[in-house]
Amino acid sequence: MSFNELFTSFANNLLPIFLVSGSGFLLGKFFTVDSRSLGRVVFYVFSPLLVFDLMIKSKLNLQEAFTTVAFTASIIMVMGLLAFFLGKIFRLERPYLLAVILTVAFGNTGNYGLPLVKFAFGDDALAVASLFYVTTTILFNTVGVVIASLGHMDLKSALNGLFKLPIIYGVTLALLIKFVGIQLPLPVSRTIEIAANGAIPVMLILLGLELTRIQWTHSFRALGLGVLTKLLLAPLVGLLLASLFGLEHTAQQGGVLEASMPAAVATTVVATEYKLEPSLVTAIVFLGTVLSPLTLTPLIVYLAR
């Protein structure tokens, strides 16, 4: 693995993403931009429509789709359990522990992962990455929201809040349309396509905006645990589970790269909404994103061989 391979991989795949996110960062530094409101637009509008569009257009067969969904769920479960046990070993208090679990379990598979997979491995790998993102989004907006809610409310109240999430209804509608074989009217399909195409650029801008809101937490132990677990252990877990699930070639490339993403920007939105140590979550997202090229670049070179 030569320096030239690493540099070329970084310049071609990661640099364009950081340049777009960097414009969002500069925008947030020089102008007053309400990133929380933009986050809600992404959370309630762009993300559900992007997921709907990806599910409608997915060409994976049933077996490939099932394997990808099972692989994704397994990644999230294993990473969440690792974060839980490591957090217990380091004796993190409950809010810090829940914040670490949230950020370690759910990676930035959308606004960072999707364009990265497309740049690095093309559309075949992107089909797998898209389903990985869809599955992650569904689980994040269910299990992830429950985890965040448990910091300050009971399980029953947290579960009741799930029915207020538009993505649940968007996914259900997409599955119904795909199963029945309904052809969407052209005005509707074009509306969805416009929103879906705009989702990733807006997410990248939001990523940059969110990084301007960094608040260095007092719990450096939790910060280090969250960042290092996500960046160092997730690629290893991804490669191991990909082998166990029999993922090969583009399926392995798309799945493992998505599994290795740093913490999702969406975790900062949810952490703020539910008051789950937002300063810690934001710090983990920021530091993990900045350091992620150190682990993602060699991983891309390895997967490309």
C-alpha positions as CSV (number, residue, x, y, z in Angstrom):
1,M,0.0,0.0,0.0
2,S,2.1,2.9,-1.3
3,F,1.8,6.6,-0.4
4,N,0.8,7.3,-4.0
5,E,-2.2,4.9,-3.7
6,L,-3.2,6.5,-0.4
7,F,-2.9,10.0,-1.7
8,T,-4.8,9.3,-5.0
9,S,-7.6,7.5,-3.1
10,F,-8.0,10.4,-0.7
11,A,-7.9,13.1,-3.4
12,N,-10.4,11.3,-5.7
13,N,-12.9,10.0,-3.1
14,L,-12.7,11.9,0.2
15,L,-11.5,15.4,-0.8
16,P,-14.6,16.3,-2.9
17,I,-16.8,15.5,0.1
18,F,-14.7,17.5,2.5
19,L,-14.7,20.5,0.1
20,V,-18.5,20.6,-0.1
21,S,-18.8,20.1,3.7
22,G,-16.1,22.8,4.1
23,S,-18.2,25.3,2.3
24,G,-20.9,24.6,4.9
25,F,-18.4,25.1,7.7
26,L,-17.3,28.4,6.3
27,L,-20.9,29.5,5.8
28,G,-21.6,28.7,9.4
29,K,-18.5,30.6,10.5
30,F,-19.1,33.9,8.6
31,F,-23.0,34.0,8.6
32,T,-25.7,33.3,11.1
33,V,-27.3,30.1,9.8
34,D,-29.8,28.1,11.9
35,S,-28.4,24.6,11.5
36,R,-31.0,23.2,13.9
37,S,-33.8,24.2,11.5
38,L,-31.9,22.9,8.5
39,G,-31.4,19.7,10.4
40,R,-35.1,19.4,11.0
41,V,-35.7,19.9,7.2
42,V,-33.3,17.0,6.5
43,F,-34.8,14.9,9.3
44,Y,-38.4,15.4,8.3
45,V,-38.3,16.0,4.6
46,F,-35.1,15.2,2.7
47,S,-34.1,12.1,4.5
48,P,-37.6,10.4,4.2
49,L,-37.9,11.2,0.5
50,L,-34.3,10.1,-0.2
51,V,-35.0,6.8,1.5
52,F,-38.3,6.4,-0.3
53,D,-36.6,7.1,-3.7
54,L,-33.7,4.6,-2.9
55,M,-36.2,1.9,-1.9
56,I,-38.4,2.4,-5.0
57,K,-35.4,2.3,-7.4
58,S,-33.4,-0.5,-5.8
59,K,-32.6,-3.4,-8.2
60,L,-31.2,-5.8,-5.6
61,N,-32.9,-9.2,-5.6
62,L,-34.7,-10.4,-2.5
63,Q,-31.8,-12.6,-1.3
64,E,-29.2,-9.8,-1.7
65,A,-31.5,-7.3,-0.1
66,F,-32.2,-9.6,2.9
67,T,-28.5,-10.3,3.3
68,T,-27.6,-6.6,3.2
69,V,-30.3,-5.8,5.8
70,A,-29.2,-8.5,8.1
71,F,-25.5,-7.5,7.7
72,T,-26.4,-3.8,8.5
73,A,-28.5,-4.7,11.6
74,S,-25.7,-7.0,12.8
75,I,-23.1,-4.2,12.4
76,I,-25.3,-1.8,14.4
77,M,-26.0,-4.4,17.1
78,V,-22.4,-5.5,17.5
79,M,-21.0,-1.9,17.5
80,G,-23.7,-0.9,20.0
81,L,-22.8,-3.8,22.3
82,L,-19.1,-3.1,22.0
83,A,-19.8,0.5,23.0
84,F,-21.9,-0.7,25.9
85,F,-19.3,-3.1,27.3
86,L,-16.4,-0.7,26.8
87,G,-18.5,2.1,28.4
88,K,-19.1,-0.1,31.4
89,I,-15.4,-1.0,31.7
90,F,-14.6,2.7,31.7
91,R,-17.4,3.4,34.1
92,L,-19.2,6.0,32.1
93,E,-22.3,7.6,33.6
94,R,-25.6,6.7,32.0
95,P,-26.1,9.8,29.8
96,Y,-22.5,9.6,28.6
97,L,-22.8,5.8,28.0
98,L,-26.0,6.3,26.0
99,A,-24.4,9.1,23.9
100,V,-21.4,6.9,23.1
101,I,-23.6,3.9,22.2
102,L,-25.6,6.2,19.9
103,T,-22.6,7.6,18.0
104,V,-20.8,4.3,17.8
105,A,-23.7,2.3,16.6
106,F,-24.9,4.7,13.9
107,G,-22.5,5.9,11.3
108,N,-22.7,8.7,8.7
109,T,-23.9,6.3,6.0
110,G,-25.9,9.0,4.1
111,N,-24.4,12.4,3.6
112,Y,-20.8,11.0,3.9
113,G,-21.1,7.3,3.1
114,L,-23.2,7.3,-0.1
115,P,-21.1,9.8,-2.1
116,L,-17.9,8.1,-0.9
117,V,-19.1,4.6,-2.0
118,K,-20.2,6.0,-5.4
119,F,-16.8,7.8,-5.9
120,A,-14.8,4.8,-4.8
121,F,-16.6,1.8,-6.2
122,G,-19.4,2.9,-8.5
123,D,-23.1,2.3,-8.9
124,D,-23.1,-1.5,-8.1
125,A,-21.6,-0.9,-4.7
126,L,-23.9,2.1,-4.3
127,A,-26.9,-0.1,-4.6
128,V,-25.7,-2.1,-1.6
129,A,-24.7,1.1,0.2
130,S,-28.2,2.6,-0.4
131,L,-29.9,-0.4,1.2
132,F,-27.4,-0.2,4.1
133,Y,-28.3,3.5,4.5
134,V,-32.0,2.8,4.3
135,T,-31.7,0.1,7.0
136,T,-29.5,2.3,9.2
137,T,-32.0,5.2,8.8
138,I,-34.9,3.1,9.8
139,L,-33.1,1.7,12.8
140,F,-31.7,5.1,13.8
141,N,-35.2,6.6,13.7
142,T,-36.5,3.8,15.8
143,V,-33.9,2.2,18.0
144,G,-31.6,5.3,17.9
145,V,-34.4,7.6,19.0
146,V,-35.3,5.2,21.8
147,I,-31.7,5.2,23.0
148,A,-31.6,9.0,22.9
149,S,-35.0,9.2,24.6
150,L,-34.0,6.9,27.5
151,G,-31.6,9.5,28.7
152,H,-34.6,11.5,30.1
153,M,-37.8,9.5,29.6
154,D,-39.1,6.0,30.1
155,L,-39.3,3.3,27.4
156,K,-43.0,3.6,26.9
157,S,-42.9,7.3,26.2
158,A,-39.9,6.8,23.9
159,L,-41.7,4.1,21.8
160,N,-44.8,6.3,21.5
161,G,-42.7,9.0,19.9
162,L,-41.8,6.7,17.0
163,F,-45.2,7.2,15.5
164,K,-44.5,10.9,15.0
165,L,-41.6,10.1,12.6
166,P,-42.5,10.6,8.9
167,I,-39.8,8.2,7.7
168,I,-41.8,5.3,9.2
169,Y,-44.7,6.1,6.9
170,G,-42.5,6.9,4.0
171,V,-40.8,3.4,4.2
172,T,-44.2,1.7,4.6
173,L,-45.6,3.5,1.6
174,A,-42.5,2.7,-0.5
175,L,-42.7,-1.0,0.4
176,L,-46.5,-1.1,-0.4
177,I,-46.0,0.6,-3.8
178,K,-43.1,-1.7,-4.7
179,F,-45.0,-4.8,-3.6
180,V,-48.2,-3.9,-5.5
181,G,-46.3,-2.6,-8.5
182,I,-47.9,0.8,-8.7
183,Q,-46.5,3.2,-11.2
184,L,-46.1,6.7,-9.7
185,P,-47.5,9.6,-11.8
186,L,-44.8,11.6,-13.5
187,P,-45.3,14.8,-11.5
188,V,-45.0,12.8,-8.2
189,S,-41.9,10.8,-9.3
190,R,-40.2,14.0,-10.5
191,T,-41.0,15.8,-7.2
192,I,-39.5,12.9,-5.2
193,E,-36.5,12.7,-7.6
194,I,-35.8,16.4,-7.2
195,A,-35.9,16.2,-3.4
196,A,-33.8,13.0,-3.4
197,N,-31.1,14.5,-5.6
198,G,-30.9,17.5,-3.4
199,A,-30.7,15.5,-0.2
200,I,-27.0,14.6,-0.2
201,P,-25.7,18.1,-1.0
202,V,-27.9,19.6,1.7
203,M,-26.7,16.9,4.1
204,L,-23.1,17.7,3.3
205,I,-23.7,21.4,3.9
206,L,-25.4,20.5,7.2
207,L,-22.4,18.4,8.1
208,G,-20.2,21.5,7.7
209,L,-22.6,23.7,9.6
210,E,-22.8,21.2,12.5
211,L,-19.0,21.1,12.8
212,T,-19.0,24.8,13.6
213,R,-21.1,24.1,16.7
214,I,-18.4,22.0,18.3
215,Q,-18.5,22.1,22.1
216,W,-15.7,20.4,23.8
217,T,-17.1,18.1,26.4
218,H,-15.6,17.7,29.9
219,S,-15.7,13.9,29.5
220,F,-12.6,13.3,27.4
221,R,-12.7,9.6,28.4
222,A,-16.2,9.3,26.7
223,L,-15.0,11.3,23.7
224,G,-11.9,9.2,23.1
225,L,-13.9,6.0,23.6
226,G,-16.5,7.0,21.1
227,V,-14.1,8.2,18.4
228,L,-11.6,5.4,18.7
229,T,-14.2,2.6,18.9
230,K,-16.0,3.9,15.8
231,L,-12.9,4.5,13.6
232,L,-10.7,1.6,14.6
233,L,-13.1,-1.3,15.5
234,A,-15.9,-0.7,13.0
235,P,-13.8,-1.6,9.9
236,L,-12.6,-4.8,11.6
237,V,-16.1,-5.7,12.6
238,G,-17.3,-4.9,9.1
239,L,-14.7,-7.1,7.4
240,L,-15.4,-10.0,9.8
241,L,-19.2,-9.8,9.4
242,A,-18.9,-9.4,5.6
243,S,-17.0,-12.7,5.5
244,L,-19.6,-14.4,7.8
245,F,-22.5,-13.1,5.6
246,G,-20.7,-14.1,2.4
247,L,-20.5,-10.6,1.0
248,E,-18.1,-10.4,-2.0
249,H,-16.8,-7.9,-4.5
250,T,-19.0,-4.8,-4.8
251,A,-21.3,-6.0,-2.0
252,Q,-18.3,-6.2,0.4
253,Q,-17.0,-2.9,-0.8
254,G,-20.2,-1.0,-0.3
255,G,-21.2,-2.8,3.0
256,V,-17.8,-2.6,4.7
257,L,-17.2,1.0,3.8
258,E,-20.6,2.0,5.0
259,A,-20.0,0.1,8.3
260,S,-16.8,2.1,8.8
261,M,-18.2,5.6,8.6
262,P,-17.7,8.0,11.5
263,A,-20.6,9.0,13.7
264,A,-23.6,10.4,11.9
265,V,-24.5,14.1,11.9
266,A,-28.1,13.1,12.6
267,T,-27.0,12.0,16.1
268,T,-26.3,15.6,16.9
269,V,-29.8,16.5,15.9
270,V,-31.4,13.8,17.9
271,A,-29.1,14.4,20.9
272,T,-30.1,18.1,20.9
273,E,-33.8,17.2,20.6
274,Y,-33.7,14.8,23.5
275,K,-31.0,16.7,25.5
276,L,-28.6,13.7,25.5
277,E,-25.2,15.3,26.1
278,P,-25.2,17.2,22.8
279,S,-21.8,18.7,23.5
280,L,-20.3,15.2,23.8
281,V,-22.2,13.9,20.7
282,T,-21.1,16.9,18.6
283,A,-17.5,16.5,19.7
284,I,-17.5,12.8,18.7
285,V,-19.0,13.6,15.3
286,F,-16.5,16.5,14.7
287,L,-13.4,14.6,15.8
288,G,-14.4,11.4,14.1
289,T,-15.2,13.1,10.9
290,V,-11.9,15.0,10.8
291,L,-9.9,11.9,11.6
292,S,-11.8,9.5,9.4
293,P,-9.6,9.9,6.3
294,L,-6.8,8.2,8.3
295,T,-8.8,5.0,8.5
296,L,-11.1,5.3,5.4
297,T,-8.3,6.0,2.9
298,P,-6.3,2.7,3.6
299,L,-9.6,0.8,3.8
300,I,-10.7,2.0,0.3
301,V,-7.3,1.0,-1.1
302,Y,-7.6,-2.4,0.6
303,L,-11.2,-3.1,-0.6
304,A,-10.2,-2.0,-4.2
305,R,-7.7,-4.8,-4.5
